[in-house]
Amino acid sequence: MRLPSITLPLGGLVAAALAAAPARNVQPVPRRAPADVGATLSEWTIRLSATSVPAGPVSFTATNNGSIPHALEVEGNGIEQETPLIQPGASATLTLMLKPGSYEIYCPVGRDSHKKLGMETHLKVVAVADPASASTRAEPGPRAPAPEPAEPAAKWIRVTGGGPVIQILPGPFPFPDSAGPVAQQFGAERDALDAQIRSGPYSNNVAPISGRFSFRALERGSIRDSVNGVAEFTTQDGARWKAVLDRVQTKDVPHHPRFGGVIMGLYYHGMTGVHTPLVPTINSAVALWSVAHLYRNEALVTDNAQVHVMLLSHTRRDGDYALECWDCSRNKVDELQLQITPAAGEPPFDAPGGFLFVNWERSRGR
């Protein structure tokens, strides 16, 4: 007896085959909880609670233990994400999916100026081992010693002062409404900054004088920076001053600890939250902190004068040399600024305000 033929559509055949196949118990792949990494931010360091994590979700909790706002940025392998600005004492969380590789962790505040000041570290993300092959893998042999970190390439600059020379005398800061809100972020230093807003060294009270200044600075990392140079100028009262710069300052200086040495290409001041807000926002070819032998009328005043030097974007107007902008960062970098103050515990200098502040308005560096 012939059985009648039955024609099923293709979909029916597939459905029939699936119905005949034994049922399989498919388990969902568990989703791994994010690896937690704590990041402690302060001036000028970032400390991570872990230096290596497995690939996959990673949750960064950044806590600002410093005295000014910071942020946390993670960059590498196609990722570039950052937290909002974190106020002192506050925290922020950033959760990312990270592939295996190395990631740069840094503070992006001030167009990466906080990063240049040392707020930078790295996180290694490693591939997660396959559990199915774990029992068949050979035991790893002895590890090769980690390579020594490469020394940063040395950078140097030679700067020569030129153009009109002016002495900046104590007076009110011309942008108090702009500096005031920034000064509020400076914690215990706010009272001193408020006093300098009323009468301090960043004023429009200037006097044309004469003088010359040239130096050479070398940036090669940490305490190995160096500087040598001489500034000679005659102030408005007729006194002849000479400062011999021969060593960098690596100790704490006012308006944030751990400033020191030589730093190339720093964007700071003003609204940046880096150093004092009582200077317009600028770009600098070089900023350095030094110790100098200081002479007045050829007599030694001190071997421990505290010196801050910048070759910066132009801040002062031609003619009366008043500060012309709150954000001067796009101006030509040709203004050489020299500040000399007594060391802690030493008497004020015999000069208005007890300090020396001199600008060379048409300078150059190479």
C-alpha positions as CSV (number, residue, x, y, z in Angstrom):
1,M,0.0,0.0,0.0
2,R,1.5,3.4,-1.0
3,L,1.3,6.2,1.5
4,P,0.2,9.5,0.2
5,S,3.0,12.0,-0.2
6,I,2.8,15.1,2.1
7,T,4.6,18.3,1.1
8,L,5.6,20.7,3.9
9,P,6.8,24.2,3.4
10,L,10.4,25.0,4.4
11,G,9.3,26.7,7.6
12,G,7.2,23.6,8.5
13,L,10.3,21.4,8.0
14,V,12.4,23.6,10.3
15,A,9.7,23.7,12.9
16,A,9.3,19.9,12.7
17,A,13.0,19.4,13.1
18,L,13.2,21.7,16.1
19,A,10.2,19.9,17.7
20,A,11.9,16.5,17.2
21,A,15.3,17.7,18.6
22,P,15.9,17.2,22.3
23,A,15.6,20.4,24.4
24,R,18.8,22.1,25.4
25,N,19.2,24.0,28.6
26,V,20.9,27.3,27.5
27,Q,22.2,29.3,30.5
28,P,22.5,33.1,30.1
29,V,26.1,34.5,30.3
30,P,26.4,36.2,33.7
31,R,27.2,39.9,33.5
32,R,30.3,40.7,35.5
33,A,30.0,43.5,38.1
34,P,32.3,46.5,37.3
35,A,35.8,46.4,38.8
36,D,36.1,49.2,41.3
37,V,39.0,51.7,41.1
38,G,39.4,54.5,43.6
39,A,41.2,57.6,42.5
40,T,42.4,60.2,45.0
41,L,43.1,63.6,43.5
42,S,45.2,66.4,45.1
43,E,47.8,69.0,44.2
44,W,49.6,67.6,42.2
45,T,49.1,63.8,42.2
46,I,46.6,61.1,41.4
47,R,46.7,57.9,43.4
48,L,44.8,54.8,42.2
49,S,43.6,52.0,44.5
50,A,44.6,49.5,41.7
51,T,47.1,49.6,38.9
52,S,45.7,46.6,37.0
53,V,42.1,45.4,36.4
54,P,40.4,42.8,34.2
55,A,38.9,43.9,30.9
56,G,35.2,44.8,30.9
57,P,33.2,47.3,33.0
58,V,35.4,49.5,35.3
59,S,33.9,52.0,37.7
60,F,36.2,54.9,38.8
61,T,35.3,56.8,42.0
62,A,37.3,60.0,42.0
63,T,37.6,61.9,45.3
64,N,39.1,65.4,45.4
65,N,41.3,65.6,48.5
66,G,42.9,68.8,47.3
67,S,42.1,72.5,47.8
68,I,41.0,73.4,44.3
69,P,38.6,71.8,41.8
70,H,39.9,68.8,39.8
71,A,38.5,66.2,37.4
72,L,39.4,62.7,36.2
73,E,39.9,61.7,32.6
74,V,40.5,58.2,31.2
75,E,42.1,58.0,27.7
76,G,43.3,55.1,25.6
77,N,42.3,52.4,23.1
78,G,39.5,54.6,21.6
79,I,38.3,55.8,25.0
80,E,38.4,59.5,26.1
81,Q,35.9,60.2,28.9
82,E,36.1,62.5,31.9
83,T,34.1,63.3,35.0
84,P,32.5,66.7,35.6
85,L,34.6,69.2,37.6
86,I,34.9,67.9,41.2
87,Q,35.0,70.5,44.0
88,P,37.3,70.0,47.0
89,G,35.9,67.3,49.3
90,A,33.5,65.9,46.7
91,S,33.5,62.7,44.6
92,A,32.3,61.7,41.1
93,T,31.9,58.3,39.4
94,L,32.8,57.3,35.9
95,T,31.9,53.8,34.6
96,L,33.4,52.6,31.3
97,M,33.8,49.4,29.2
98,L,37.6,49.0,28.8
99,K,39.4,46.7,26.4
100,P,42.8,45.2,27.2
101,G,45.6,47.7,27.0
102,S,47.1,50.7,28.8
103,Y,45.1,53.7,29.8
104,E,46.3,57.2,30.8
105,I,44.5,58.6,33.9
106,Y,44.9,62.3,34.5
107,C,43.3,65.6,35.5
108,P,42.3,67.6,32.5
109,V,41.7,70.9,34.3
110,G,43.4,74.0,32.8
111,R,43.8,72.5,29.3
112,D,45.8,69.7,30.9
113,S,47.9,72.0,33.0
114,H,47.1,69.9,36.1
115,K,48.4,66.9,34.1
116,K,51.6,68.7,33.3
117,L,52.1,69.5,37.0
118,G,52.1,65.8,37.9
119,M,48.4,64.7,38.0
120,E,48.9,61.7,35.7
121,T,49.2,58.0,36.1
122,H,48.4,54.8,34.2
123,L,46.1,51.8,34.5
124,K,46.7,48.4,32.9
125,V,43.6,46.5,31.7
126,V,44.3,42.8,31.1
127,A,42.3,40.2,29.1
128,V,40.0,38.0,31.2
129,A,41.1,34.3,31.1
130,D,38.8,31.8,29.4
131,P,37.5,29.5,32.3
132,A,37.1,26.5,29.9
133,S,40.8,26.5,29.1
134,A,42.1,27.3,32.6
135,S,42.8,23.7,33.5
136,T,44.8,23.1,30.3
137,R,47.0,26.0,30.4
138,A,50.7,25.5,31.3
139,E,51.9,27.1,34.5
140,P,53.7,30.4,33.6
141,G,57.4,30.5,33.9
142,P,59.4,33.1,35.9
143,R,58.5,36.6,34.9
144,A,61.1,38.8,33.2
145,P,62.0,41.8,35.3
146,A,59.9,44.9,34.5
147,P,61.8,47.4,32.3
148,E,63.1,50.5,33.9
149,P,60.8,53.5,33.1
150,A,62.3,55.7,30.4
151,E,63.6,59.0,31.5
152,P,61.7,62.0,30.1
153,A,63.5,63.7,27.3
154,A,65.2,66.9,28.4
155,K,63.8,70.2,27.1
156,W,65.6,73.5,27.3
157,I,64.9,77.1,26.5
158,R,67.0,80.2,26.3
159,V,65.2,83.4,27.0
160,T,66.3,87.0,26.5
161,G,64.4,90.0,27.8
162,G,63.7,92.9,25.4
163,G,61.6,95.9,24.7
164,P,60.3,98.4,27.3
165,V,61.0,97.4,30.9
166,I,58.5,98.2,33.6
167,Q,58.4,97.9,37.4
168,I,55.0,96.8,38.7
169,L,54.2,98.5,42.1
170,P,51.5,97.6,44.7
171,G,48.0,98.5,43.8
172,P,44.5,97.1,43.3
173,F,43.9,94.2,40.9
174,P,42.0,95.6,37.8
175,F,39.7,92.5,37.4
176,P,38.3,92.0,41.0
177,D,34.9,90.7,39.8
178,S,36.6,88.1,37.6
179,A,39.2,87.0,40.2
180,G,36.8,87.0,43.2
181,P,34.8,83.8,42.4
182,V,38.0,81.9,41.5
183,A,39.6,83.0,44.8
184,Q,36.8,81.4,46.7
185,Q,38.1,78.0,45.6
186,F,41.4,78.5,47.4
187,G,40.4,77.6,50.9
188,A,42.6,78.9,53.6
189,E,44.5,81.1,51.1
190,R,41.4,83.2,50.3
191,D,42.1,85.9,52.9
192,A,45.6,86.5,51.4
193,L,44.2,86.6,47.9
194,D,41.4,89.0,48.9
195,A,44.1,91.3,50.4
196,Q,46.1,91.2,47.2
197,I,43.0,92.0,45.1
198,R,42.7,95.2,47.1
199,S,46.4,96.0,47.0
200,G,49.0,93.6,45.6
201,P,51.7,93.0,43.0
202,Y,49.3,92.5,40.0
203,S,48.2,96.1,39.4
204,N,48.2,98.8,36.9
205,N,50.5,100.9,39.0
206,V,53.6,100.7,36.9
207,A,56.8,102.7,36.4
208,P,59.1,102.6,33.3
209,I,62.6,101.5,34.3
210,S,65.7,100.0,32.6
211,G,67.4,96.6,32.9
212,R,68.3,93.4,31.2
213,F,67.6,89.7,31.9
214,S,68.6,86.5,30.2
215,F,68.6,82.8,31.4
216,R,68.7,79.3,30.2
217,A,66.3,76.7,31.8
218,L,66.4,72.9,31.4
219,E,63.3,70.7,32.1
220,R,64.3,67.1,32.7
221,G,61.9,65.8,35.4
222,S,61.4,66.2,39.1
223,I,64.3,67.7,41.0
224,R,66.7,67.4,38.1
225,D,65.6,70.7,36.4
226,S,68.1,73.5,36.3
227,V,68.4,77.2,35.6
228,N,71.1,79.8,35.2
229,G,70.8,83.4,34.4
230,V,71.2,87.0,35.6
231,A,68.7,89.9,35.9
232,E,70.0,93.4,36.4
233,F,67.7,96.4,36.6
234,T,67.4,99.9,38.2
235,T,64.1,100.5,40.0
236,Q,62.2,103.8,40.1
237,D,63.9,104.9,43.3
238,G,67.3,104.6,41.6
239,A,68.4,101.4,43.4
240,R,70.5,99.0,41.3
241,W,69.4,95.4,41.7
242,K,71.0,92.1,40.5
243,A,69.6,88.6,40.8
244,V,71.8,85.6,40.0
245,L,69.6,82.5,39.4
246,D,71.6,79.3,39.8
247,R,69.3,76.7,41.2
248,V,65.6,75.7,41.0
249,Q,63.1,75.9,43.8
250,T,61.6,72.5,44.5
251,K,60.0,73.2,47.9
252,D,56.4,74.4,48.4
253,V,55.6,77.9,47.3
254,P,52.5,80.0,48.0
255,H,49.2,79.3,46.3
256,H,49.3,75.5,46.2
257,P,52.0,73.1,47.3
258,R,54.5,71.2,45.2
259,F,55.0,73.9,42.6
260,G,58.6,74.1,41.6
261,G,61.3,73.5,39.0
262,V,60.9,74.2,35.3
263,I,57.7,73.6,33.4
264,M,57.3,74.2,29.6
265,G,54.1,75.2,27.9
266,L,51.8,75.7,30.9
267,Y,48.3,77.2,30.5
268,Y,47.2,78.7,33.8
269,H,46.3,81.6,36.2
270,G,43.1,83.5,35.9
271,M,40.1,81.3,35.7
272,T,42.1,78.0,35.3
273,G,42.3,77.1,38.9
274,V,46.1,76.7,38.7
275,H,48.2,78.9,41.0
276,T,47.0,82.4,41.8
277,P,44.0,83.9,40.0
278,L,45.4,87.4,40.2
279,V,47.1,87.1,36.8
280,P,45.1,87.0,33.6
281,T,44.8,83.6,32.0
282,I,47.9,83.0,30.0
283,N,49.9,80.5,28.0
284,S,53.6,80.3,28.9
285,A,56.6,79.1,26.9
286,V,58.3,78.4,30.2
287,A,57.4,78.9,33.9
288,L,60.0,78.3,36.6
289,W,60.6,78.7,40.3
290,S,64.1,79.5,41.4
291,V,66.3,80.6,44.2
292,A,68.7,83.5,43.6
293,H,71.5,85.6,45.1
294,L,70.1,89.1,45.3
295,Y,72.2,92.3,45.4
296,R,71.1,95.9,46.0
297,N,73.7,98.5,45.0
298,E,76.3,95.7,44.8
299,A,75.7,94.7,48.5
300,L,74.3,91.2,49.1
301,V,70.7,91.2,50.4
302,T,70.2,87.5,50.5
303,D,71.3,84.2,49.1
304,N,67.8,82.8,49.4
305,A,65.6,85.1,47.3
306,Q,62.5,83.4,46.0
307,V,62.1,83.9,42.2
308,H,59.2,83.1,39.8
309,V,59.8,83.7,36.1
310,M,57.4,83.3,33.1
311,L,57.7,83.9,29.4
312,L,54.0,84.3,28.8
313,S,51.4,85.6,26.4
314,H,51.2,89.4,26.3
315,T,49.1,90.8,29.1
316,R,49.9,94.6,29.2
317,R,48.8,97.3,26.9
318,D,51.3,99.5,25.0
319,G,51.7,103.0,26.3
320,D,50.4,102.9,29.9
321,Y,51.2,99.1,30.4
322,A,47.8,98.5,32.1
323,L,46.6,94.9,32.1
324,E,44.5,94.7,29.0
325,C,42.7,91.3,29.2
326,W,41.3,88.8,31.7
327,D,42.0,86.0,29.2
328,C,45.2,86.7,27.4
329,S,46.0,83.1,26.4
330,R,45.7,83.8,22.6
331,N,48.1,86.7,22.6
332,K,51.7,86.5,21.3
333,V,54.1,84.9,23.8
334,D,56.7,87.7,24.3
335,E,56.3,89.1,27.8
336,L,59.0,88.2,30.3
337,Q,57.9,88.4,33.9
338,L,60.2,88.4,36.9
339,Q,59.0,88.2,40.5
340,I,61.4,88.2,43.5
341,T,60.1,87.9,47.0
342,P,61.8,87.2,50.4
343,A,61.9,83.7,51.7
344,A,59.7,82.8,54.6
345,G,60.9,84.4,57.8
346,E,63.2,86.9,56.0
347,P,62.5,90.7,56.1
348,P,60.8,92.5,53.2
349,F,63.1,94.0,50.5
350,D,63.8,97.7,50.5
351,A,61.3,98.3,47.7
352,P,57.6,99.3,47.5
353,G,55.6,96.5,49.0
354,G,58.7,94.6,50.0
355,F,59.0,92.8,46.7
356,L,60.4,93.2,43.2
357,F,58.2,92.7,40.1
358,V,59.6,93.6,36.7
359,N,58.4,92.9,33.1
360,W,60.3,93.0,29.8
361,E,57.6,93.6,27.3
362,R,59.1,92.4,24.0
363,S,61.1,89.2,24.8
364,R,61.9,86.0,23.1
365,G,62.8,82.4,23.8
366,R,64.4,79.7,21.6
